[in-house]
Each structure stands twice: as C-alpha cells, then as structure tokens.
C-alpha cells in the first residue's frame, strides 16, 4: 500500500503528550494516527472511502 506524507497543525502540548504516549507504548505516532483514523471511519458513513487490506 502506498503511503502519503501529510502536514497538520496540532496543538504543541497535545502533540508532545501524544508522542510521549506512543514512545512509552512502543508505537510510531504515524501508525497510531492511521489506526485511529481507520477506527473512526469504520462505523461511520465515511467507511465508503477506505479500503480494508
């Protein structure tokens, strides 16, 4: 699956805390964000826009 680079503006404090959370739990920020995006769309009307592997 091809990957896309994205640029976002996120509150600095929120990002720092999330990055620390990911580090402490052995995960990449990008992987966790992608996982949360998939979960968010899974049971919504947006599900038509994602393809499952």
Backbone as JSON Lines, residues from 0, in Angstrom:
{"i":0,"aa":"X","n":[0.85,-1.17,0.0],"ca":[0.0,0.0,0.0],"c":[0.89,1.24,0.0]}
{"i":1,"aa":"X","n":[0.6,2.17,-0.87],"ca":[1.36,3.42,-0.94],"c":[1.06,4.28,0.28]}
{"i":2,"aa":"X","n":[2.04,5.01,0.71],"ca":[1.88,5.9,1.86],"c":[1.89,7.35,1.37]}
{"i":3,"aa":"X","n":[1.19,8.21,2.08],"ca":[1.13,9.64,1.74],"c":[1.74,10.44,2.88]}
{"i":4,"aa":"X","n":[2.53,11.44,2.53],"ca":[3.05,12.35,3.54],"c":[2.02,13.43,3.75]}
{"i":5,"aa":"X","n":[1.77,13.78,5.01],"ca":[0.78,14.8,5.33],"c":[1.39,15.83,6.27]}
{"i":6,"aa":"X","n":[0.8,16.99,6.25],"ca":[1.22,18.06,7.15],"c":[-0.01,18.52,7.91]}
{"i":7,"aa":"X","n":[0.1,18.59,9.24],"ca":[-1.03,19.0,10.07],"c":[-0.57,20.05,11.07]}
{"i":8,"aa":"X","n":[-1.52,20.82,11.53],"ca":[-1.27,21.76,12.61],"c":[-1.98,21.23,13.84]}
{"i":9,"aa":"X","n":[-1.2,20.92,14.86],"ca":[-1.73,20.32,16.08],"c":[-1.18,21.1,17.26]}
{"i":10,"aa":"X","n":[-2.0,21.26,18.28],"ca":[-1.56,21.94,19.49],"c":[-0.25,21.31,19.97]}
{"i":11,"aa":"X","n":[0.74,22.12,20.24],"ca":[2.07,21.65,20.61],"c":[2.06,20.77,21.86]}
{"i":12,"aa":"X","n":[1.28,21.16,22.86],"ca":[1.21,20.4,24.1],"c":[0.55,19.04,23.86]}
{"i":13,"aa":"X","n":[-0.51,19.02,23.11],"ca":[-1.21,17.76,22.8],"c":[-0.27,16.83,22.03]}
{"i":14,"aa":"X","n":[0.44,17.36,21.04],"ca":[1.35,16.54,20.25],"c":[2.48,15.97,21.11]}
{"i":15,"aa":"X","n":[3.04,16.79,21.96],"ca":[4.13,16.33,22.83],"c":[3.67,15.2,23.74]}
{"i":16,"aa":"X","n":[2.49,15.36,24.33],"ca":[1.95,14.31,25.2],"c":[1.65,13.04,24.43]}
{"i":17,"aa":"X","n":[1.09,13.17,23.21],"ca":[0.77,12.01,22.39],"c":[2.04,11.3,21.94]}
{"i":18,"aa":"X","n":[3.05,12.06,21.56],"ca":[4.33,11.48,21.14],"c":[4.95,10.7,22.3]}
{"i":19,"aa":"X","n":[4.88,11.26,23.51],"ca":[5.4,10.57,24.69],"c":[4.61,9.27,24.95]}
{"i":20,"aa":"X","n":[3.3,9.35,24.83],"ca":[2.45,8.16,24.99],"c":[2.86,7.07,24.01]}
{"i":21,"aa":"X","n":[3.06,7.44,22.75],"ca":[3.45,6.46,21.74],"c":[4.82,5.87,22.06]}
{"i":22,"aa":"X","n":[5.75,6.71,22.46],"ca":[7.09,6.25,22.8],"c":[7.03,5.24,23.95]}
{"i":23,"aa":"X","n":[6.27,5.56,24.98],"ca":[6.16,4.68,26.15],"c":[5.48,3.36,25.83]}
{"i":24,"aa":"X","n":[4.67,3.34,24.77],"ca":[3.93,2.14,24.4],"c":[4.49,1.45,23.16]}
{"i":25,"aa":"X","n":[5.69,1.86,22.74],"ca":[6.39,1.19,21.65],"c":[5.72,1.28,20.3]}
{"i":26,"aa":"X","n":[5.15,2.43,19.98],"ca":[4.5,2.58,18.69],"c":[4.91,3.88,18.01]}
{"i":27,"aa":"X","n":[4.78,3.91,16.7],"ca":[5.05,5.12,15.93],"c":[3.82,6.01,15.97]}
{"i":28,"aa":"X","n":[4.05,7.31,16.02],"ca":[2.95,8.27,16.01],"c":[2.11,8.08,14.75]}
{"i":29,"aa":"X","n":[2.76,7.98,13.6],"ca":[2.02,7.87,12.34],"c":[1.18,6.6,12.28]}
{"i":30,"aa":"X","n":[1.71,5.5,12.77],"ca":[0.96,4.24,12.78],"c":[-0.26,4.34,13.68]}
{"i":31,"aa":"X","n":[-0.09,4.94,14.85],"ca":[-1.21,5.09,15.78],"c":[-2.28,6.02,15.2]}
{"i":32,"aa":"X","n":[-1.87,7.11,14.57],"ca":[-2.84,8.04,13.97],"c":[-3.61,7.33,12.85]}
{"i":33,"aa":"X","n":[-2.91,6.57,12.02],"ca":[-3.58,5.82,10.95],"c":[-4.58,4.83,11.53]}
{"i":34,"aa":"X","n":[-4.18,4.12,12.59],"ca":[-5.08,3.17,13.24],"c":[-6.33,3.88,13.78]}
{"i":35,"aa":"X","n":[-6.16,5.03,14.42],"ca":[-7.3,5.77,14.96],"c":[-8.2,6.29,13.85]}
{"i":36,"aa":"X","n":[-7.61,6.69,12.73],"ca":[-8.41,7.15,11.59],"c":[-9.28,6.01,11.05]}
{"i":37,"aa":"X","n":[-8.69,4.83,10.92],"ca":[-9.44,3.67,10.43],"c":[-10.59,3.34,11.37]}
{"i":38,"aa":"X","n":[-10.31,3.32,12.67],"ca":[-11.35,3.02,13.65],"c":[-12.46,4.06,13.62]}
{"i":39,"aa":"X","n":[-12.09,5.31,13.48],"ca":[-13.07,6.39,13.45],"c":[-14.01,6.25,12.26]}
{"i":40,"aa":"X","n":[-13.46,5.8,11.12],"ca":[-14.26,5.7,9.91],"c":[-15.0,4.38,9.79]}
{"i":41,"aa":"X","n":[-14.57,3.37,10.52],"ca":[-15.11,2.02,10.36],"c":[-16.63,1.97,10.47]}
{"i":42,"aa":"X","n":[-17.2,2.6,11.46],"ca":[-18.64,2.51,11.69],"c":[-19.37,3.81,11.35]}
{"i":43,"aa":"X","n":[-18.83,4.57,10.43],"ca":[-19.48,5.81,10.05],"c":[-19.76,5.83,8.56]}
{"i":44,"aa":"X","n":[-20.4,6.86,8.12],"ca":[-20.69,7.0,6.69],"c":[-19.41,7.21,5.89]}
{"i":45,"aa":"X","n":[-18.29,7.49,6.54],"ca":[-17.02,7.67,5.84],"c":[-16.39,6.35,5.44]}
{"i":46,"aa":"X","n":[-16.94,5.24,5.9],"ca":[-16.34,3.93,5.63],"c":[-16.25,3.63,4.14]}
{"i":47,"aa":"X","n":[-17.08,4.24,3.34],"ca":[-17.02,4.01,1.9],"c":[-15.73,4.54,1.29]}
{"i":48,"aa":"X","n":[-15.0,5.38,2.0],"ca":[-13.79,5.98,1.47],"c":[-12.52,5.23,1.82]}
{"i":49,"aa":"X","n":[-12.6,4.19,2.63],"ca":[-11.41,3.42,2.96],"c":[-11.54,2.0,2.44]}
{"i":50,"aa":"X","n":[-10.43,1.45,2.02],"ca":[-10.39,0.06,1.59],"c":[-9.63,-0.71,2.65]}
{"i":51,"aa":"X","n":[-10.2,-1.78,3.09],"ca":[-9.5,-2.64,4.05],"c":[-8.54,-3.53,3.3]}
{"i":52,"aa":"X","n":[-7.46,-3.89,3.95],"ca":[-6.45,-4.75,3.35],"c":[-7.02,-6.13,3.11]}
